[in-house]
C-alpha cells in the first residue's frame, strides 16, 4: 500500500468550504500533480479520519464524491484506489512546465554566493585572495582542544547509547551552557527552554521566518543588509521593505514612515556590527526601535553574528538584554568563534516560540549533530572556548589595524575606510565612481575576489563601496590582495 496519504492535507475548520469538499479538493490536486497515480491505494476512511482528526462520515462523503466523479474506484474487501483509467501523468511534462515558468529567473542565484563552492577556482591559484564577508581564520582553531572535545563527545555518546534521536531543540547540556553564558556575558535572560540550537545562524533566521511570516507580511530591513536573510523572508512570502540607514544603522524616522504605510510584521537588524557596513548602533537608537516595536506591534529579529569580536570597548549589550515584552528574537552563532563548517548556532526567544521552531526542525532533519553539540558543550564547560576567544580577539584586533593601514597606504585617496569597532571585515567606500562589476571581474583575473556593495543592496542602484573580510587572512595575504586590487583599479580607469 502506498504511503501517499502521508502527504499533508491541510484542514481549515474556519473556512466556509465544508470539510469533505476540502478533502476532495486536496486529493484531486494530488492526483493532478502526480503525487497520487493511477492504481495507487488510499488509506481506509477509518485510518484517514484518525490522521486528519475528522469524523469518519466526512471521509466517506469525500470518497463517495471522488468515486462518483471518476477519480477513485472502490473494490470490496480490497480497498479504495486511484482510478486506473486516468491518464498517466508524465514527470518530464511537469518538469518542463516548471522550467518554463521559471525561465528568466534562474540566471541569477537567489542567494549571495559566499561559500568557496561558488568561486571560479579555475582562475585561482594558491596565492589567491578571497576577501570574504568576514569569515574567521580556521587556522586559529585550537585543534588539540577541539579534537579532544570531539573524542570525549564521541565516546560518551557511543558508550551511553546517546547517538539516537534526541531533542530537536538541541542537546540539553549545550543549551544550558549557552544560556548560562548569555546570562553572564550578555545580560540576556535565557534558559534551557528558551533556547534552540540550530545549524548556523542562517538556519535560525529561516526557521524564524517560517513560523513568523505569512504571505504578504511586511518585513523591514536596512537598504544594505544580509542578502540570505532577505531571501529567507521572501521565501516565506514576506514583502521586504527597505529602510534608509546612516552612520549609526537603521534610521528610526524612516522606519516609522514605512510602518505607517505598510503592515510590518518584523524588522531584521545586525546592530552590534551592521552588516555590511560594520557600524555599531548606539543605545538611544536601539531603545527607540524597541519602543517602536511596541507602538507598531512588530518583532525585532536581532542577528548578533560576531558579538565576541569587539575592539574599542566592551561589547555593547544586545537589544535582547533590554527587551521587557518578548519582542526580540535573538540569533547567535559559534561559527565566527570556531569555524562555519561546524554549524552551531542558536536562537533565544519565548518558550512558545522555541517549541514552534522545534516543530519545524522535526520536519527538516529531526535534530542536529549531537556529537558536535556535545563537543561544543565540553569546550564551554572546561573554559577552552573562552580561552580561544581571548587569543583570537587579540589576533583579529591586530589584523584589523594592519588591514586598515594596508588599505590606506596602498589604495591611498582612492578610497575611504573607517576603522571598525569590531567584527572581521572592513567597509571601503570609493572616492571616485568605479565600474564595480568590471572591477570585480578585473580583480578576479588577478586572483582576488571582492564583494561589491551592490551585492548587499535590495535595489539595482550602484553602491560605490565594497566589503573586505580580513579575519581569514594574515597580514601578508591581505596586503597581497590589496596590491592586486590596486592593479585591477588601474585597469578599470576609463
N, C-alpha and C positions, 0 to 999 in steps of 0.2 A: 504493500500500500504506500502511495506517495506521501511525502512529508509536506506537500504543497500547502496544507492548512496551517503550517507554522508561520506562513507569511501573514503579518499582522493585518487584521481587519479592524479599522477604527469605527467605533460606535459612538455617535453623538446623541446622547439622550435628550439634549436640549433642542435638537433640530426639529423642524416641522415635518420632515420626512419620517415615515414610520420605520421602526427598526428592521422589519422584514424586507422592506424595499431598499434600505441601506445595505443589507447583506446581499440582496440581489445585484445591486449596482457594483458592489465590491468584487463579487465573484465573476460577473461578466467582464469586468475590467481586467481581471487576472487571466481570463481565458483569451481576451483580445490581445493582451500584451505577451502571451506565450508562456506565462508563469504556470498556468494550468493548460495541459494539452489534451488532445483527443485521446480518450481511453484512460486518463488519469482517474484514480479512485479518490473520492472525497470521504471525509470522516462521517460517521453516523451523526444524525441530528442530536442524539443524546450527548455524544462526546463534544461536538462543537458548541452546544448550548452551555456546557460547563466551561469550555475555554473562553467563550465570549461573555459569560455571565448574563445570558438572556434566557427567557423561558423557552422550553423545547418546542412549544407550539409555534413560536416565532420562526424557528428554523424550519419546521415542517411547512409553514406557509411559504417561506422563501424557496425551499427546494421544489415545492409543487409548482410555483410560478416559473422557475427556471426549466423544469421539465416540460411545462406547457409551452414555453417559448422555444424549446428545442435545444437549449444549451446543455441540459443534463438528461441522462437516461437512468432509470432505476430497474434493477434486476432483483427479484425476490430472493432473499437469503444471501445474495452476493454483495449488495450494497448499491451505492449511487456513484455514477461515473460521468465524466465529461463526455458528451456525445461523440462517438467515433465518426459520425457523419460530417462533423465540422471540418472545414479545410485546414490542412496542416500549415501552421504559421512558420514561415522561413526566417531563421535568425538573421541571414545576410540582408534580408529586406529591412528588418528593424534597424540593424546597424547602419545601413545606407541612409535610412531616413534620419537617424540621429546625426550622422555625419553631415548630411545636407543642411539640417537645422543649425548646426554649429559652424558651418563654413564661414570663414572670415573671422571666427572668434578664436581659432586655435593657433594663429600665427604668433601671438604673444602669450607667455605664461601668465597665469592669474596670480602668481606669487613672485616675490623678489628672489632672484637667483643668488642666494648667499653661499650655498654649500659648494665644496670643491667639485662635486659631481657635475656642476654646471660650467666649470671652467673649460675653455678650449685648450686642453692640455697639449695638443699637437704643436702649439706655438710657444709653449713654455719650457724652460729648462730648470735645472736645479738651482739656478741663481735668480729665479723669478721672484717677484714681489707681489703678494696678494694683500692689498690694503682692505682687509675685511671690514665688516660693520662694527667690529670691536670684540673679536674673539679673543679668548685668553691664550696664553702660550702653554700648550700641554707639556712642553719640555720642563716646566717648573713643577709638575706634579711630584709629590713625594712618593715615588713609585714603591719604595720599600714599605712605607706605611700603608699605602693603598693595597698592595699585593697581600700583605699580612692580614688586613681587614677582610679582603675577599676570601682568603684561605679560611679564616675563622668563621666567616659567614657561611661558606660552603659546607664546612664540617658540621656546624651547628644545625644547618638546615637539613643535611642528609641524616645525621645521627638522630636528630629529634623528629624525623619524619615530618619536616615542615616545608617540603617542596611541593605540596599540593596546592589546592585553591585556598585563597585567603581573603582578607577583607579588601573589597575594591577601593576603599578609601586609602589603602596603603598599610604597610606594616605598622602595628601599634607602637612598637618601640621607637621607630623613626618619627612617627607623628608626635609622640611625647617629647622626644629630644628637640624636634624643630619648634614645637610650641614653647618649650622652656627657653630656648634660645631667643625666640621672638619676644617673649615677655621681658627677658632680662636686658636685651640689647636694643630692641626697637619699640618697647613700651606698647606692644600690641597684645591685647587681652586674648591670646589664643589658647585653646585647649585641645585635647586629643580629638574631641568630637566636632570641633570647628575647623579642622584642618584636613585637607585631602592631598595626598601625594599624587603627582601626575608625571608623565614622561616629558618633562621640559615645560617651560612657561607657555610655549605656543599651544600645546595641548590644553593647558589650563584655560587660555584665552578662548580657544574654540569651544570647549565644553561650557564655559560661561555663556558664550553667545548662543549656544544650542538651547540652554534652559531659559535664557532671559529674553531672547529676541524672537519676535514673530514677524511674519511677512508684513512689511510696511512700517515697522517700528523705526523711529529715528535714533541714530547713534551719532554723537558729536565727537569729532577728533580734530586735532590741530591740522592745519593745512599740510605741514610737513610732519609726518609721523611714521609709525612702523607698518609697512605695507602688509605683511602677513596678518596682522590684527585686523586691518581694514577689510581684507578679503574674507577673513573668518566671519565678520559681521554680515558681509554681503552674502556669503554662502548660506547664512541662516535667514535670509530675506530682509535684512536690515537696510535702511536707507541712510547712507553715511553723509553727514553734513560737515563741511569743512569750516573750522573756526580760525579766525586770524590769530597770529601769535607775534610776540615781540621778544626782546632780550630776556624776558622772565617767563616765557612759555605762553600758554593759552590766555587770551585776553577776556576777562570776565564780561566786559560790556558787549563784546561781540557774541559771546555765548548766550547772553541774555537776549540779544536780537534774534538769534537762531531759535531759542526756546519760545519766544513769543510768536514766531512764525510757523514752528513745527512742533509736533508732539515728540519730545526727546525721551527715550527710554533709558539711555545710558550715555555716559561720556567715558572715553578712554584716555588715560594720562600716563606719562612717564615723568613725574615731577622731580624725581631726585636728580637724574641726568637725562634731560629731554632728548628723545630720540627723533631726529638725528643730530640736533644742534648742540647737545651736551649741557645746556644751561640748567641751573637749579632754580626751581620755583620758590619764591620767598614765602614766608609763613603767612603774611597778610592775604596774599592771593589764594593760598590754599584754603584758608578759613572762609574766604568769600565764596569759593567754589562749593565748599561743603554747605554753606548757608543756602546757596542756590539749589543744591540738590534737594533740600527740604522745600524750598519755595516752588520749584517746578517738578518735584516728585520724580527725580531720576536717580539712577545708581551710578556711583563712581567706580570704575574699574582701574585700579592702581597697579601698574606694572613696574615693579621695583627690581629690574633685571640685574643690576650690578651694585646693590646697596653697599657692599663691603668696601669698594674701591673709591674712597673719597680722600682727597689730599689736603685741602686747605684748612679743614677743621673737622671736628667730629661729624659724622654723617647726620644730616637733618632727619628727625624722626618722620616716619611715613605719615601720610594723611590718615591711614587706618588707625594710627595711635590716637588721633583726635576725634575719631568718629564716635558719636554718642548715640546714634539712632540706627545703626546697622545699615548705613547707606553705602559703605565702601566694601568692595570685594578686592582682596589683596592677593597679588600674584608674585611669587618669588621663585628663585631658582638657585641650585648649586652648580649650574653649568658654567657660569663665569668663574666660580671658585676653583673647580677641578677641570672638567672638560665637557663640552657639549655632548660628546658621544656617550657619556654615562647616563644622560636623560633622567635627571632627577629634578623635579620642580614641585611646587606646592601652591595650593590655594587656601586662603583663610577667609571664612565667611560664616554667617549664622549656621547652626547645625542643620536647619531645614534645607538650606541651600547646598550644604555639603552632601546631604543624603540624595538630593536630586543629581548632583554631579556623579555620585557613586552609581546611581541607576544608569546614567549614560555610559560610564566606564564598563558596566556589566554588558552593555550592548556592543562595545568596541573590542575589548581584549580581556575582559573579565577581571583582570588585576594587573599590577605592574610586576617588575622583576624583583622577587622577594630577596634574592641573594644580593643584588645591588643595593636594595634598600637596607638590608641588614648590615652591609659593609659601610654604608653612609652613616647609619646609626652608630656603628662602632667608632668611626672617626669623630663623631660628635661627642660620644661618651668619654673617650680617652683623651680628648683635647688636641688630637693631632690635626684636626681640620682648622681649629682656631690658630694653631701654631703656623700652619701653612699660609693662612690668610695674612698673618703679620709679616711673614717673609715675602710673600708675593706683593703685598702692598708697597713695600719698600722698593722692590724691583720695578713695579709699574709706575710709581711716582718718579723714579729716576728716568724711566723711558719716556714718560710724558714730557719732562723737562727737555730731554735730548731731542724728542720729536719736534717740539715747538721751535727749538733752536735751529734744527736742521731745515725746517720749512722756511724760517725767516732768513737764514744765511744763503740757502740755495735758490729759493724762488723769489727772494727779496721783495720788492714793492709790487710785484705782480699779483700778490695775494694778501689777504688779511687773515690772521689766525689769532684767536683768543686762547689764553691759557685756561683750559678747563679745570673746574674744581675737583673733578674726579672722572671716573669712567675709563674706558680703554680705547677711545677714539678722539680725533680732532675734527672740528668743523671748520673748513677752509673756504673762505669767500674770495672770489676773483675781483681784482681791481678794475680790469677791463673786460669787456664781453668776449667770451670764448664760444666757439662752436663745440659744445660739450660732447655731443655724440661723436664728432670727428676726433676730439681729444681722447676720448675713451678708446677709440679704435687705434689711434697712433700710439697710445700708451701700451696697449695690448701687444702691438707689434714689437715693442721694446721689453716685452715680458713683465709688464706692470698692469695690474688690474685695479681700477679705481671704481668708486661708487658715486656717480654724478648725483647732484642734489635732486634732479628730476625723478629719480627712482623712488623718492620718498614722498612725492607730491601727488595730490589727488586730482590735479587738472593738468592739461597739456602745456601750460606755460613753462617757459625756460627758468631754471634755477641756476644762478651763477655761483655755484658752490659745490663742494664735494666732501664726503665723509671719509676720513683716512684712519683706519684702525691701526694702532701702533702696538697693542698689547701682545700680539703674537710674534712681533719682530724685535730682534735685538737692535742695538744702535747701528751696527754696520749694515744690517739688512734694510733698516728703514732709510738710512742715508742713500744707499744704492738705489732704492726705489724712487726717492725724491729727485736724485740726479737724472735718472732716466725719464721721469715725468717732466723735468725741466726741458730735456731734449725734445720730448714729444710736444711740449707747448711751443717751442721754437718752430717746429714743423707745422703747427696749426695756424701760424700767422697768415693773414690773408688781407 
